[in-house]
Amino acid sequence: MKALKHYLEGAPKEQTILHNKILSISRRMDFLHNLSKEVPDDDMLHNTKTYMWPEKIQPVLDAAMERILAQEEKMEEQLRARQKSFEEALHMTTQELDTFQQCGDPKAVGAYLQQAIKLKETLDELGKELALINEQEEIFGWNPTVNPQVDQNLERLEPFELLFKSVFEANQSVQSWLHGSITELQPEKVENDVDAMGRASYKFVKNYADNPQLGALAQSMKDGIAQFKPNVQLINILCNGGLRERHWDQFADVVGFSIKPHDRTSLADMIEKKLQPFLNKMEEISDGASKEWSLEKNLERQLAEWTEQVFLMQPYRDTGTSILAGSCVDEIQTILDDQIVKTQTMLASPYIKPFEARAKDWDQFLQITQDVLDLWLKVQAQWLYLEPIFASEDIKKQMPKEAERFAKVDNVFRSTVGKCQENPKVLVFTRTEGLLDSLRESFDLLELINKGLNAYLEQKRLFFSRFFFLSNDELLEILAETKDPLRVQPHLKKCFEAIAKLNFDDQLVIQGMISSETELVPWPRSLNPADARGAVEKWLLETEGMMRESVRDQTMKARQAYPETPRERWVIEWPGMTVICIGQMYWTSEVEEAIADPSGEGVKKYAQKCTDQLDDVVNLVRGKLTKLQRSSIGAMVVLDVHARDMTVLLAEEKVSSILDFSWLAQLRYYWEEDNVSCKMITACLKYGYEYLGVSSRLVVTPLTDRCYRTLMGALQLFLGGAPEGPAGTGKTETTKDLAKAIANYCVVFNCSDGLDYLAMGKFFKGLASCGAWACFDEFNRIDLEVLSVVAQQIMSIQRAVQLHLTEFDFEGSHLKLNPACSVFITMNPGYAGRSDLPDNLKVLFRTVAMMVPDYAMVSESLED
């Protein structure tokens, strides 16, 4: 109605807008008539209706407004009557609330509560009625009726209702506890409810102290709870969920008769038995039952955890069997760790006796499960390591006894996996008869297999000492290839500095060696691996000898060809390392000849010759060369530039004797007794003839020369070298470059705090046997305890070299000794987590401080 009235009141405005539109249409029609345009009859009919519309609609609007006004008067009268009825009903609720002050009969508390509930419902309805009245008042534009009495009465009613409800519920609870079945009582809930009711009654008594009637009602509640509270102890004793037949028998022994309740037994019945004098002893029995029950529930919870626990298996490669999944192992181990501790604690409890046998049986299950899991994982780990090894027929033939033992272990392992897959539940599988014994036997066999395998590998390493630098896995990969020598080729880089592969002919006979840069070095004689009859280590040892022999052969031939061949052609006809060696050898001899020149200008003239030779090489580089040739010439040029610079320096210093220190301080090469010798000051080392391929060389700066002199002096004294300094100063690279300069095999090893003396000892065996150098990077990261043992290991090698022994005992092995071996260490002294070297280790090395190199000089040399 409100919306309709609003619409009618706005109608005149709409009529004015429509009237203006009709006038506009009229003008347009007149315009058409003036132009004598014919208008269709239908359009004329619509036009006429439009003109007549205002006269027809006005009476309709007026009649509608009259009806609305009449209806509005009637509804206003109804609203006034509704307001009056609301006020009367609200007044009645106020009067009824006043009567609650006189409610003091505890027996009538149920009726009081019902009356309060009905009154609350009435007040809620009055609240809704007031909201509806306010809506109608808004329609008529009246001020809304505001009567806070509804909310005030609800607020007054709340404490009465709470009191009546609390007293009623307390009475009901006490009666149900006393006369209901005692077997259905829950001690914890009863105790909590009694405590809560007691606190509530205390507050009620305090709040209604000024009202005798309501105060009496609250006091009745307080007295009832106080009267019942002593029975809580009896409920706790008799309603304990942990009570069993044995406990009821104990109760009977205490009181002198059976008190075990049945379904109809009530608390009142128990009270009548006058058990009060026996409560303390009965409480002890009940407490014991609680603790026994707690242990029993703990055992049941532990068992429930295992009910659905299974061993998850996952297929392993193409072995046809499976292995334990790591996810299930972690979960099972977590449960075991937790339950073993809990079960041990339970067994130590004085209350475990009633089910001690069950707890011990459970503890035994947990211990067996732990043992099975531990052994299974150990056997599995060893099986995973050994299975691919003994899958090789070649390895089986070389270790028949170990292969037979592994076959037994393999059968047990596969059988165990098969049984587990049939019934993977942990509760069932770990109790399989003979499982633990079979796993123990397999583990013992695996220990023997590993011992035999290590002895076998040690034997191979002692035969071919470079195997000491390989891990067991890498070595086994090589040893497994006894039939086809071509399949050993991918592993050659692990044993030799620069041999990428060997040059086999159609008959699988080796004719030479090829570097990573594809440089081919022919051998002076061929080598047939078939003669080794499958012993890989035997023909690899022969390969090592042929490598040195071929490098020496090429060196001899290149030395003879040097004076007979133009230098520009000579440098591309011979292997890269040979070109560098012979080039430096001829530089040495020609400088000494120049120094001996009586005129005193020999060195200066030779310096110009060196410059001219460099210019010739530059012209050569500008021509067509292969990538290999460019790499070879690049390494040679780096050393030629240094040689030219040193020659110029000697000329400036006017050196006139080959004993002058400026000359002796240079690294010089000589051909003595059909071998190359490398000299620096008083140190003299034999050339190693290790094939180095076409490798790059460091630019020789004054820092490099100083490091070379220190290291060469250390080697002359049978000591090791110890470059130390910040990162990026070339400690490791300089050591490696000196090894290249004298053609020795250099193995770089990055140290960590996880290294032990056994791993270091294995490495030292390889060094001493094959005559290699080892450069231990970040040596002072090794633990101090390990360094002390390492010092003794290094000292025993150095002493053997000093005594010129050919064989010596080291770490339980009898080794051949190659005196070319040496140990170098690099250190960053200032870094955190680094150890200071023990004194007995420091004395075995000569230190050299490495600083930031001269980058300008390096750049100039590389540009040249």
C-alpha positions, 0 to 999 in steps of 0.5 A: 500500500505504501508503494501504491500511495507513493506511485499515485503521489508521483502520477501528476509529474508523470502526467505533465511529461506525457502531456508535453510528449502529446503536444509534440506529436500533435505538432508533427501531425499538423505538419503532415496535414499542411503538407497534404500527406496521407496518414494511414487509418491505423495510425490516425486511430492510435493518434486519437486514442493518445489525445483522449488518454489524459481525460480517461486516466484522471478519474481512475487515479482519483478513485484509487487515491480515495480507496487508499486513504479510506483503507489507511484510516482503517489500518491506523485504527487497527495499529492503535489497537495492536499497540494497546494490546502489546502494552497490556501483555508487556505489563503482565510479564512484568507483574509475573516477573515480580512473583519470582521473588517469592519462589522458594519451595525446592519441591516446586522448582520444576514448576518454577523452571517451566514458568520461567521458560514460558515467560521467556517465550512470551517475551521473545514473541513480544519482541517480534511483535514490537518489530512488526508494529515499528514496521507499520508505524514507519509506513504511516510515517509515525514515530516508532514506538520505543519500549525498552521494557522487553529487553529489561524483562528478558534481562531480569528473567535470566538469573531467575531462569539460571537459578531454577534450571541449576537447582532442578538439574542438580536435583535430577542429577543427584537422584539419577546418580543415587538410584540409577544403575551404578554400572552406567556412571562415569566417575570423571563426569560425575566428579566434574559435574559435582564440582561445577554444581558446588561452585554454582550453588555457592555463587547463588547463595552469595547473590541471593543473600538478601532474598530469603525465598530465593536464598533458601532455594539456592541453599537447598541446592548447596546442601544437596550437593554437599550431602552427595559429595562424599559419595564421589570417592565411592563412585571413583572406586567402584566405577573404575573402568579398569576393575577386573574380576581379580579386583572385585575378589580383592574388594570382597576380601577387604569388606568380608562379602562380595560387592560386585554390582549387577545391572540393577545395582544403584549407588544407594544400594552400595551406600547401604552396605556401609563401606565407609570404613574400607574406602582407603584400602578399596581406593588403593585397589582401584588406583592399582586397577587404573594403572594396570588398565592404563598399561593394558590400554597402552599395549592395545594401542601399540598393537593397533599401530601395527595392525595395518603396518606393512612392508612396502616393496618396490621393483629394482631395475631388471633384477626380477626382485624388489627392495624395501621402500625407504618411506615405509622403513622410516615409518616403521623405524619411528614406531619401533623407536617409540614403542621399544622405549615405552615397552621397557618402561612398562616392564619396569612398572610394579603394576605390570604383573597381571599381564607381564607375560603378554608385555614380555612377548610384545617386547620380544616381538619389537626386538625381533622386528628391530633386528630383522629390519636392521639386518635386512637393510644391511643385507639389502645395502650389500646386495645392491652393491654386489649384485651388479658386480657378480652379474658379470661373468668375468668377475665370477670367473676371477672370484669363484668362491665369493661368487658362490657365496653371493649366489647363496645370499642372492637366493636368501634375499630373493626368497625373503622378498618373495615371502614378504610380498605374499604377506607383507604385514609386519606383525606376521612377516617378522615372526616367520620361522628362521627369518632372523637366522637366515638374515644373520647367515647372509650378513656373515657371508656378505662380510666374507664376500666383501673381505675377499673382494677387497683383497682381490681389488688390493691385489689388482691395485698392487699390480697396477698401482694407478688403480689406487686412485680409483674407487672400488666401483670404478675399478670393478667396471674396468676389471669386468671388461676382460674380453673386449679391450675396447670397452676399457677405453672410456676408463683410460682417463681415470688412470692416465693424464692425457690418454683418451683412447688407444689406437687399435688396429683391426686385430685389436693390437695397440699401435699408439695413443690418442689424446683428448685433443685427438693428437696421435702418438705412435708407439715404437712397438705394438702391444696385444692385450690378448697376450694378457689373457683377460688380465686387464691390469697386466696390459694396462701396466704394459700400456703405462710402460709403452706410454713412457717409452713412446714419449721418450722415443719421440723426444729423442727423434725430435731432438735429432730432427731439430737442427735438420728441420726449419723450426716453423715446420719442426714445431708442427711435425712432433707431439706438443709436449715433445716440442716444448721439451726439446725447444726448452732444451735447445734454448738452454744449450744455446743460452749457455753457448751465448754466455760463453761467447768471448765477445760478451755480446752473445746473449744479447744477439741470442735474445734477438734470435729468440724474438725473430723465432717468435716472429716466425711462429706468428707468421706460421699461426697466421697461416692455415693450421689445424685446431690441434696445431694451434693448441700445440703452438699456443703452449709453446709460445707461452714458454718461448715468450718467457724464454725470450724475456729471461734472455733479455734479462740475462743480457741486461745483467751482462751474465758472463758465466753459466754459474751465475745465479740469474742463469742457475735460477731458470728451469733448464733442460739437458740431455744427459745419459740418453735422458732428459734432466730438468735442473733449477739451481742445485736441484736436478730431476729426471724427466718423467715422460708422462704423456700430457697431450696438448695441454695449455701452460701457465704464463711464467711470472716471477711468482711462478719462478719463485714457487718453482725454485722452492718446490724443486729445492724441496724435491731435491731434499726429498721433501714435499712442497706447501704453497699457501695463500689466498684463493686465486693465487695459483697454488694448485695450478702452479704445482700442476704446471711444474708437474707438466714441466717435468712430465710427471703424473699429478693427481689433484685431490680436494680434501674435506673434514670427512677424510680418514687415514685409511682413505689417505693411506690408499692414496699414498700407496698409489703415489709411492708405487707409480711415482706420481705427484699428489696435490692435496687441495685445502689440506688443512681442512682435514681433522687434526687427529687424521693429520697426525697419522697422515704425517707418519704415512708421508714420512715413511714414504719420504724416508724410503725415497731417501734411503733409495729403497726399491720396495718397502712396507706401508700400511700392511702392504709390501709396495714397489717404490718409484722415487719420483713420487712426491706429496704437495699440499695447498692451504688457505691459512686464514679461512674459518674451519682450518686446522694448524698443521701438527709440527711433525707434519710441517717439517715434511714440507717446504712452504712458499707464500703465494700472492696475487699474480702479475695480471698485466704480465700475464695479459702481455704474454697471452697477447704476444 
